[in-house]
Amino acid sequence: MKPEGRQGIGRYLLWTVWCLVLMALTEAAYRYQWFDFYQTELVHLNPPKDLTPDNTRKTVLVMGDSFSASAPSYVDVLRKRHPQYRFVNSAVPGTCVIQAGYMAPGRIATFNPDILICQIYCGNDLWDIRHSYTSPSRLRNLYWQMSDHMRVLGWINYKLALWATGENDSLLIQAKQKESFSPDDYSPREKIILSSEPDLVASTLSLLNERNEDFNKLCHSFDEIVDVVSPRTQTLFLIIPHAMQVDSSYWQRWRQLGATGDVAIDTLPSSFTHQLAEHFSRNKNVHVLDATLALRTGEKQQAVYFANDPHLTPYGQQVVADFISEHGLTH
């Protein structure tokens, strides 16, 4: 081989090594939160007075996904209703217990909560732990496989999406504003998930197939969070149900979107909720709060979920706030 060829291969190998080192350092920085990757979200969701030390009020730290980070959220309702508490909303859209576990040590050390609320969503929390690599798009499958192992890729994708759409995603806003259901208008992300795993919700609630393994990972990650909190801290696992669990009208809509599997509308608790409660049954400082029944009752008055989006309406958020006021802040 000519010297020029060997030099070219050497440069390529050196460049590859540098890229791998950079990727490894970036992943380590994200997993161990060498700096706060979600500081922007924290500042955005909280008034300055709630981010400063306050020994006059009890502190409630909330960790969750877009159900807790939306505006207005149940956290906003609780903040107005219970001024005797300092509510710190540390929720981040598109995250699950994996990312919460990365953030938790820093957030808990900073805010020293009296109550920790960990919000869980039955719709896709196990999906976010492990994607199904069965999408019609090979490129998407490749990204999912990589992001399941290199978690910082999810953060990069999230930030790029924010940069591309801004805080106000016009498609998302339009979907929430439309009052009548239409498969064409429904949230694109949900349809992508359904095309890859149509029985995701049924498998999650019943812990079928490999989703039982993912549930065990979820419990392990929550164990690590609970281990970090002070012995005086009450930890509340707030379960937000999928819309299909709440009313048959949502069930029928999701069938039109392509969902399969059996989702019991008249049965409580689900295997998911039951086993989570069993897992923490010996810890007197941990309580599992399932908002399904409260939302079923609320649905009889008006819609608690948007017609073309999987999230809670402002009324649905109000129902969850009422539920927490009655069952969560009394512990």
C-alpha positions in Angstrom: 0.0 0.0 0.0 1.3 3.5 -0.9 2.2 5.8 2.0 -0.6 8.2 1.0 -3.1 5.4 1.4 -1.8 4.4 4.8 -1.9 8.0 5.9 -5.5 8.3 4.7 -6.6 5.2 6.6 -4.7 6.5 9.7 -6.5 9.9 9.5 -9.9 8.1 9.1 -9.2 5.9 12.2 -8.1 8.8 14.2 -11.2 10.8 13.3 -13.3 7.8 14.1 -11.7 7.4 17.6 -12.2 11.1 18.3 -15.9 10.9 17.3 -16.4 7.9 19.5 -14.7 9.6 22.5 -16.8 12.7 21.9 -20.0 10.7 21.8 -19.0 8.8 25.0 -18.2 12.0 26.8 -21.5 13.6 25.7 -23.5 10.6 26.8 -21.7 10.5 30.2 -22.3 14.3 30.6 -26.0 13.7 29.9 -26.5 10.7 32.1 -24.6 12.1 35.1 -25.9 15.7 34.4 -22.5 17.3 34.6 -24.5 20.4 33.8 -28.3 20.9 33.9 -29.5 19.8 30.5 -33.1 20.8 31.4 -32.5 24.1 33.1 -34.4 26.0 30.4 -37.5 23.9 31.1 -37.2 24.4 34.9 -37.0 28.2 34.6 -39.9 28.2 32.0 -42.3 26.3 34.2 -41.7 28.0 37.6 -41.9 31.5 38.9 -38.6 32.7 40.3 -39.9 32.7 43.9 -40.4 28.9 43.7 -36.9 28.3 42.6 -35.3 30.1 45.5 -34.9 28.6 49.0 -38.0 28.9 51.2 -38.1 27.5 54.7 -41.6 28.9 55.3 -43.4 26.5 53.0 -43.4 22.8 52.4 -41.9 21.9 49.0 -43.5 19.7 46.4 -41.2 18.6 43.6 -42.9 17.3 40.4 -41.2 15.1 37.9 -43.0 13.9 34.8 -43.6 14.4 31.1 -45.8 16.6 28.9 -48.9 15.8 31.0 -47.2 17.7 33.9 -45.3 20.2 31.7 -48.2 21.5 29.6 -49.8 24.9 30.1 -52.0 25.0 32.1 -51.2 21.9 34.0 -52.5 20.4 37.2 -49.3 21.8 38.8 -50.4 25.3 37.9 -53.8 24.6 39.4 -52.3 23.3 42.6 -49.9 26.2 42.9 -52.8 28.7 42.9 -55.0 26.6 45.2 -52.3 25.8 47.8 -50.1 28.8 48.4 -48.9 27.2 51.6 -46.8 24.8 49.4 -43.9 25.6 47.1 -44.5 23.7 43.9 -41.4 23.1 41.8 -42.3 21.7 38.4 -39.4 19.7 37.0 -41.4 17.9 34.2 -40.0 17.7 30.7 -42.0 16.8 27.6 -41.0 13.5 25.9 -39.2 12.1 28.9 -39.9 9.0 31.1 -38.4 7.5 34.3 -35.0 7.1 32.6 -34.5 10.9 32.2 -36.2 11.5 35.5 -33.6 9.3 37.1 -30.8 11.3 35.6 -32.3 14.6 36.8 -33.5 13.4 40.2 -30.3 13.5 42.3 -29.6 17.1 41.4 -33.2 18.3 41.7 -33.7 16.6 45.0 -30.4 18.0 46.4 -31.4 21.5 45.3 -35.0 21.6 46.4 -35.1 19.0 49.3 -38.8 18.2 48.8 -41.2 17.3 51.5 -43.3 15.6 48.8 -42.1 14.2 45.5 -44.6 13.5 42.8 -43.5 11.2 40.0 -46.1 11.4 37.2 -46.4 8.2 35.0 -48.3 7.9 31.8 -49.7 4.5 30.8 -49.8 5.4 27.2 -46.1 5.4 26.4 -43.8 5.3 29.4 -42.8 1.7 28.7 -42.4 2.6 25.0 -39.9 5.3 26.0 -37.9 2.8 27.9 -37.7 0.5 24.9 -39.0 1.2 21.5 -40.3 -1.4 19.1 -38.1 -1.5 16.0 -40.9 -2.5 13.7 -41.7 0.9 12.1 -42.1 0.9 8.3 -39.3 3.4 8.3 -35.8 1.8 8.5 -34.3 5.1 9.4 -36.6 5.6 12.3 -35.9 2.0 13.5 -32.2 2.8 13.4 -32.7 6.0 15.4 -34.9 4.2 18.0 -32.3 1.5 18.4 -29.5 4.0 18.9 -31.4 6.3 21.2 -32.4 3.4 23.4 -28.7 2.9 24.2 -27.4 6.4 23.7 -29.9 8.5 25.6 -28.5 11.9 24.8 -29.7 11.4 21.2 -33.3 11.8 22.5 -32.3 15.1 24.2 -30.7 16.3 20.9 -33.8 15.3 18.9 -36.0 17.1 21.5 -34.0 20.3 21.3 -33.8 20.2 17.5 -37.6 19.8 17.4 -38.0 22.8 19.7 -35.6 24.8 17.5 -37.5 23.8 14.4 -41.0 24.5 15.6 -40.5 26.9 18.5 -42.5 26.7 21.7 -45.7 26.9 19.7 -46.0 23.9 17.4 -48.8 25.0 15.0 -49.8 21.4 14.2 -50.1 20.5 17.9 -52.1 23.7 18.6 -54.5 23.0 15.6 -55.0 19.4 16.8 -56.0 20.6 20.3 -58.3 23.3 19.0 -60.4 21.0 16.9 -63.4 19.7 18.9 -64.4 16.8 16.5 -62.2 13.7 16.2 -60.6 12.9 12.8 -57.9 10.3 12.2 -56.3 12.7 9.7 -56.0 15.4 12.3 -54.7 13.3 15.2 -51.3 13.7 16.7 -48.7 12.4 14.2 -46.4 11.0 16.9 -49.2 8.8 18.2 -49.9 7.4 14.8 -46.2 6.7 14.3 -46.1 4.7 17.5 -49.3 2.8 16.6 -47.9 1.8 13.2 -44.9 0.2 15.1 -46.8 -1.4 18.0 -50.6 -1.3 17.7 -51.1 -3.2 21.0 -48.8 -1.0 23.0 -51.4 0.2 25.5 -52.9 -3.2 26.0 -49.5 -4.8 26.5 -48.5 -2.0 28.9 -51.6 -2.3 31.1 -51.5 -6.1 31.2 -47.7 -6.3 31.2 -47.7 -8.7 28.4 -44.9 -9.9 26.2 -41.6 -8.0 26.7 -43.4 -5.1 28.3 -43.2 -6.9 31.6 -39.4 -6.7 31.4 -39.7 -3.0 30.6 -41.9 -2.6 33.7 -39.2 -4.2 35.8 -36.8 -1.6 34.5 -39.2 1.2 35.3 -39.5 -0.1 38.9 -35.8 -0.4 39.2 -35.3 3.2 38.0 -38.0 4.4 40.5 -36.2 2.5 43.3 -33.1 4.5 42.5 -35.0 7.8 42.8 -36.7 6.7 46.0 -33.3 5.8 47.5 -32.1 9.4 46.9 -34.9 11.2 48.8 -34.8 12.1 52.4 -36.4 9.6 54.9 -39.0 12.4 55.7 -40.0 12.8 52.0 -43.4 11.3 50.9 -43.1 10.0 47.3 -46.3 9.9 45.3 -46.5 8.0 42.0 -49.3 9.7 40.0 -50.6 7.4 37.3 -52.3 9.2 34.3 -54.3 6.7 32.4 -54.5 6.4 28.6 -57.7 7.8 27.2 -58.9 4.3 26.2 -59.1 3.4 29.9 -61.4 6.3 30.7 -64.3 6.1 28.2 -65.5 3.9 25.4 -65.7 6.8 23.0 -61.9 7.2 23.2 -61.5 3.5 22.8 -63.5 3.6 19.6 -61.4 6.5 18.3 -58.1 4.7 19.0 -59.4 1.7 17.2 -59.9 3.9 14.1 -56.3 5.0 14.5 -55.1 1.4 14.5 -54.9 0.4 18.1 -55.4 -3.3 18.9 -55.6 -5.5 22.0 -58.1 -5.5 24.9 -58.2 -2.4 27.2 -60.7 -2.9 30.1 -62.8 0.2 30.6 -64.6 -1.1 33.7 -61.7 -2.7 35.5 -59.5 -1.2 38.2 -56.7 -1.4 38.9 -54.8 -2.5 35.9 -51.9 -5.0 36.2 -49.6 -2.0 35.7 -51.0 -0.1 38.7 -51.4 -3.2 40.9 -47.8 -4.4 40.4 -46.4 -0.9 41.0 -48.3 -0.7 44.2 -47.1 -4.2 45.2 -43.5 -3.3 44.4 -43.6 -0.4 46.9 -46.0 -1.9 49.4 -43.4 -2.2 52.1 -42.3 1.4 51.9 -44.6 3.5 54.0 -43.3 6.7 52.5 -44.4 5.7 48.9 -48.0 5.9 47.7 -49.4 5.0 44.3 -52.2 7.3 43.1 -54.2 6.2 40.0 -56.2 9.0 38.6 -58.3 6.7 36.3 -61.4 6.7 38.4 -61.4 10.4 38.9 -61.0 11.1 35.2 -63.8 8.6 34.4 -66.1 10.5 36.7 -65.0 13.8 35.2 -65.6 12.6 31.7 -69.3 12.4 32.6 -69.3 16.2 32.9 -67.2 17.1 29.9 -64.2 15.8 27.9 -61.0 15.2 29.9 -58.9 14.5 26.8 -58.6 16.4 23.6 -60.3 15.0 20.5 -57.2 14.8 18.3 -54.4 14.8 20.9 -53.7 12.2 23.7 -53.2 14.9 26.4 -55.6 16.2 29.0 -57.8 19.2 28.4 -57.7 22.1 30.9 -60.7 20.5 32.5 -58.9 17.1 32.7 -56.0 18.9 34.4 -58.4 20.4 36.8 -59.8 16.9 37.6 -56.2 15.6 38.3 -55.5 18.7 40.5 -58.7 17.9 42.5 -57.6 14.3 42.8 -54.2 15.2 44.1 -55.6 17.8 46.6 -57.8 15.1 48.1 -55.5 12.1 48.0 -52.0 13.4 47.6 -51.5 16.4 49.8 -53.2 14.8 52.8 -50.3 12.3 53.3 
